[in-house]
Amino acid sequence: MLKIGEKTLHSRLMLGTGKYDSPEVQKKAVEASETNVLTFAVRRMSLENAAEDAFAGLDLDRYELLPNTAGAATAEEAVRTAKLAREAGLCDMVKVEVIGCSRTLLPDPVETLKASEQLLADGFTVLTYTSDDVVLARKLQELGCHAVMPAASPIGSGLGIVNPYNLQHIIEQAEVPIIVDAGLGSPSDAAYAMELGADGVLLNSAVARAENPVQMAEAMKLAVHAGKLGADAGRIPKKMTATASSPQQGVSPTS
């Protein structure tokens, strides 16, 4: 189980909504993923009919909702967006996202810290999207964020984990869950994130824009599970020399 704040989750895969070709494809992909956290951009929906707009055909009693503040460029905008989502009855858990660069969609570190601090003071369960900056991740944790969500690579790029060194340092120093968010493209990327010790991954484009989103959703589910099992099992150390698999003692010499 994955515990974030007061939420206990049975899946370590979080799935974004949006970008699917149809509500039916989205529904099938979500079900195949077996996720129980759905994230969505508050700004892209009518708050009067938010659930119907974002989750057509899904039984929302089965899922935790994670509204995000995508589109915000300042802390003020992010806080306002989160409060609108809460007032609409969506959730008091929020993914903080404050973009500082329109080309890379990397977060503004100063405004991200401000928004996270304000939302924590307002009683939200805060999961904060950040870059793979080790120091920034630590500062978000020290603020009291319930989870830190470092990007593997730029949003929607599919580049996978471009800086495993930094990501591993973030994970090793963490005392709250680390959810790898953004840039993953394949099941091997998701498995690698979990092998590095991440507590979970969040995906959207990797599933929604795949040639077969439903099949990719299932593949990601299995990859996350395999990566977590592998991390917990403990891999053998890497060596520069070979080690025979078969025992050498007691073997008769050949003539």
C-alpha positions as CSV (number, residue, x, y, z in Angstrom):
1,M,0.0,0.0,0.0
2,L,1.1,3.6,-0.7
3,K,0.2,6.2,1.9
4,I,0.0,9.9,1.0
5,G,-1.3,12.1,3.8
6,E,-4.4,10.4,5.0
7,K,-4.9,8.5,1.8
8,T,-4.0,4.9,1.5
9,L,-3.7,3.7,-2.2
10,H,-3.6,0.2,-3.5
11,S,-1.9,1.1,-6.8
12,R,1.4,2.9,-7.3
13,L,0.4,4.0,-10.8
14,M,-1.5,7.3,-11.1
15,L,-3.1,8.1,-14.4
16,G,-3.9,11.4,-16.1
17,T,-7.1,12.1,-17.9
18,G,-7.2,14.0,-21.1
19,K,-5.6,13.5,-24.5
20,Y,-7.5,10.3,-25.2
21,D,-9.3,10.0,-28.5
22,S,-12.6,9.3,-26.9
23,P,-14.2,8.9,-23.5
24,E,-14.6,5.2,-24.2
25,V,-10.9,4.7,-24.8
26,Q,-10.1,6.6,-21.6
27,K,-12.5,4.4,-19.6
28,K,-11.0,1.2,-20.9
29,A,-7.4,2.5,-20.3
30,V,-8.2,3.5,-16.8
31,E,-9.8,0.2,-16.0
32,A,-6.8,-1.7,-17.5
33,S,-4.3,0.3,-15.5
34,E,-6.1,-0.7,-12.2
35,T,-5.1,2.8,-10.9
36,N,-7.1,4.3,-8.1
37,V,-5.8,7.9,-8.5
38,L,-7.0,10.0,-11.5
39,T,-5.5,13.4,-12.1
40,F,-6.9,16.2,-14.2
41,A,-6.4,19.9,-15.1
42,V,-9.0,22.0,-13.3
43,R,-8.7,24.8,-15.8
44,R,-9.8,22.5,-18.7
45,M,-13.3,21.7,-17.3
46,S,-16.5,23.3,-16.2
47,L,-16.5,23.1,-12.4
48,E,-20.3,22.9,-12.5
49,N,-20.1,19.5,-14.2
50,A,-16.5,18.6,-13.5
51,A,-16.9,14.9,-12.8
52,E,-19.1,14.4,-15.9
53,D,-16.7,16.4,-18.1
54,A,-13.5,14.7,-17.0
55,F,-14.5,11.1,-16.1
56,A,-17.4,10.2,-18.4
57,G,-18.4,6.6,-17.8
58,L,-16.2,6.0,-14.8
59,D,-17.5,5.0,-11.4
60,L,-15.8,7.7,-9.3
61,D,-16.5,5.9,-6.1
62,R,-13.6,3.6,-7.1
63,Y,-11.0,6.4,-7.5
64,E,-9.2,9.2,-5.6
65,L,-9.3,12.4,-7.5
66,L,-6.2,14.5,-7.9
67,P,-6.9,17.9,-9.4
68,N,-3.9,19.7,-10.7
69,T,-3.1,23.4,-11.2
70,A,-1.7,23.0,-14.7
71,G,-1.7,26.4,-16.5
72,A,-0.7,28.4,-13.5
73,A,2.3,30.6,-13.9
74,T,2.2,32.1,-10.4
75,A,1.6,30.9,-6.8
76,E,-1.5,33.0,-6.7
77,E,-3.0,31.4,-9.8
78,A,-2.2,27.9,-8.5
79,V,-3.8,28.6,-5.1
80,R,-6.9,30.0,-6.6
81,T,-7.2,27.0,-8.9
82,A,-6.9,24.6,-6.1
83,K,-9.5,26.4,-4.0
84,L,-11.9,26.4,-6.9
85,A,-11.5,22.6,-7.2
86,R,-12.2,22.1,-3.5
87,E,-15.2,24.4,-3.5
88,A,-16.6,22.4,-6.4
89,G,-16.4,19.3,-4.2
90,L,-13.7,17.5,-6.2
91,C,-11.1,16.9,-3.5
92,D,-8.8,18.5,-0.9
93,M,-5.8,16.6,-2.4
94,V,-4.1,18.7,-5.1
95,K,-1.1,18.4,-7.4
96,V,0.7,21.7,-7.4
97,E,2.0,22.7,-10.8
98,V,3.4,26.2,-11.5
99,I,5.1,26.4,-14.8
100,G,8.0,28.8,-15.3
101,C,9.2,28.0,-18.8
102,S,6.8,27.7,-21.7
103,R,9.4,25.8,-23.9
104,T,10.3,23.0,-21.4
105,L,7.3,23.3,-19.2
106,L,9.6,23.1,-16.2
107,P,8.3,24.5,-12.9
108,D,9.1,27.9,-11.4
109,P,10.9,26.9,-8.2
110,V,10.1,30.1,-6.3
111,E,6.4,30.2,-7.1
112,T,6.1,26.4,-6.6
113,L,7.5,26.8,-3.1
114,K,5.1,29.7,-2.4
115,A,2.0,27.8,-3.7
116,S,2.9,24.7,-1.8
117,E,3.4,26.6,1.5
118,Q,0.1,28.4,1.1
119,L,-1.9,25.3,0.2
120,L,-0.5,23.4,3.1
121,A,-1.5,26.2,5.4
122,D,-5.0,26.0,4.0
123,G,-5.2,22.3,4.9
124,F,-4.7,20.7,1.5
125,T,-3.0,17.4,1.0
126,V,-0.2,18.7,-1.3
127,L,1.7,16.7,-4.0
128,T,4.1,19.0,-5.7
129,Y,5.4,18.7,-9.2
130,T,9.1,19.8,-9.5
131,S,12.2,19.4,-11.6
132,D,14.9,16.9,-10.7
133,D,16.6,19.5,-8.5
134,V,17.7,17.7,-5.4
135,V,17.8,20.8,-3.1
136,L,14.3,22.0,-4.3
137,A,12.9,18.5,-3.6
138,R,14.3,18.6,-0.1
139,K,12.9,22.1,0.6
140,L,9.4,21.0,-0.5
141,Q,9.7,18.0,1.8
142,E,10.8,20.4,4.7
143,L,7.8,22.6,4.0
144,G,5.6,19.6,4.8
145,C,4.5,18.5,1.3
146,H,2.8,15.1,1.5
147,A,4.6,13.9,-1.7
148,V,7.2,15.3,-4.1
149,M,6.8,14.6,-7.8
150,P,10.0,15.1,-9.7
151,A,10.0,15.1,-13.5
152,A,11.8,12.3,-15.3
153,S,12.1,14.6,-18.3
154,P,9.9,17.4,-19.8
155,I,6.2,16.9,-19.8
156,G,4.9,14.8,-22.7
157,S,8.4,14.3,-24.2
158,G,8.6,10.6,-23.7
159,L,12.4,10.9,-23.1
160,G,12.3,8.7,-20.0
161,I,14.6,9.3,-17.1
162,V,17.3,11.7,-18.3
163,N,19.0,12.3,-15.0
164,P,18.9,9.1,-12.9
165,Y,21.7,10.5,-10.7
166,N,19.7,13.4,-9.4
167,L,16.5,11.3,-9.2
168,Q,18.3,8.7,-7.0
169,H,19.6,11.4,-4.7
170,I,16.0,12.8,-4.3
171,I,14.7,9.3,-3.5
172,E,17.5,8.4,-1.0
173,Q,17.0,11.7,0.9
174,A,13.2,11.5,1.0
175,E,11.0,11.0,4.0
176,V,7.8,11.4,2.0
177,P,6.6,9.5,-1.1
178,I,8.4,10.3,-4.3
179,I,6.2,10.0,-7.4
180,V,8.0,10.2,-10.7
181,D,6.0,12.5,-12.9
182,A,6.3,13.6,-16.5
183,G,8.4,12.4,-19.4
184,L,8.0,8.6,-19.1
185,G,7.3,7.0,-22.4
186,S,7.6,3.2,-22.1
187,P,7.0,0.4,-19.6
188,S,10.8,0.1,-19.2
189,D,10.9,3.8,-18.1
190,A,8.2,3.1,-15.4
191,A,10.0,0.0,-14.2
192,Y,13.3,1.9,-14.0
193,A,11.8,4.6,-11.9
194,M,10.5,2.0,-9.5
195,E,13.9,0.2,-9.5
196,L,15.5,3.4,-8.5
197,G,13.3,3.4,-5.4
198,A,10.4,5.7,-6.4
199,D,7.1,5.1,-4.6
200,G,5.0,5.5,-7.7
201,V,4.7,7.1,-11.1
202,L,2.2,9.4,-12.7
203,L,1.5,9.0,-16.4
204,N,-0.7,10.6,-19.0
205,S,0.7,11.1,-22.5
206,A,2.6,7.7,-22.4
207,V,-0.7,6.0,-22.2
208,A,-3.2,8.4,-23.9
209,R,-1.1,9.0,-27.0
210,A,0.1,5.4,-27.4
211,E,-1.1,3.5,-30.5
212,N,-3.1,1.2,-28.3
213,P,-3.8,3.1,-25.0
214,V,-5.6,0.3,-23.4
215,Q,-2.8,-2.2,-24.0
216,M,-0.2,0.4,-22.9
217,A,-2.1,1.1,-19.7
218,E,-1.9,-2.6,-18.8
219,A,1.8,-2.7,-19.7
220,M,2.5,0.3,-17.4
221,K,0.6,-1.4,-14.6
222,L,2.7,-4.5,-14.9
223,A,5.9,-2.5,-15.3
224,V,5.3,-0.5,-12.1
225,H,4.6,-3.8,-10.2
226,A,7.7,-5.5,-11.6
227,G,9.9,-2.5,-10.9
228,K,8.7,-2.4,-7.3
229,L,9.2,-6.1,-6.8
230,G,12.7,-5.9,-8.3
231,A,13.6,-2.9,-6.0
232,D,12.4,-4.7,-2.9
233,A,14.1,-8.0,-3.9
234,G,17.5,-6.3,-4.3
235,R,19.5,-6.7,-7.5
236,I,23.0,-8.3,-7.7
237,P,25.9,-5.8,-7.7
238,K,27.4,-4.8,-11.0
239,K,30.9,-6.1,-11.7
240,M,33.4,-5.6,-14.4
241,T,34.4,-9.3,-14.5
242,A,32.4,-12.5,-15.2
243,T,31.3,-14.9,-12.6
244,A,30.5,-18.5,-13.6
245,S,26.9,-19.5,-13.0
246,S,27.9,-23.2,-12.5
247,P,30.1,-24.2,-9.6
248,Q,33.7,-24.8,-10.4
249,Q,34.7,-26.9,-7.3
250,G,34.7,-30.6,-7.6
251,V,34.6,-30.6,-11.4
252,S,36.9,-33.2,-13.0
253,P,39.5,-31.7,-15.4
254,T,38.9,-32.5,-19.0
255,S,41.6,-34.6,-20.8
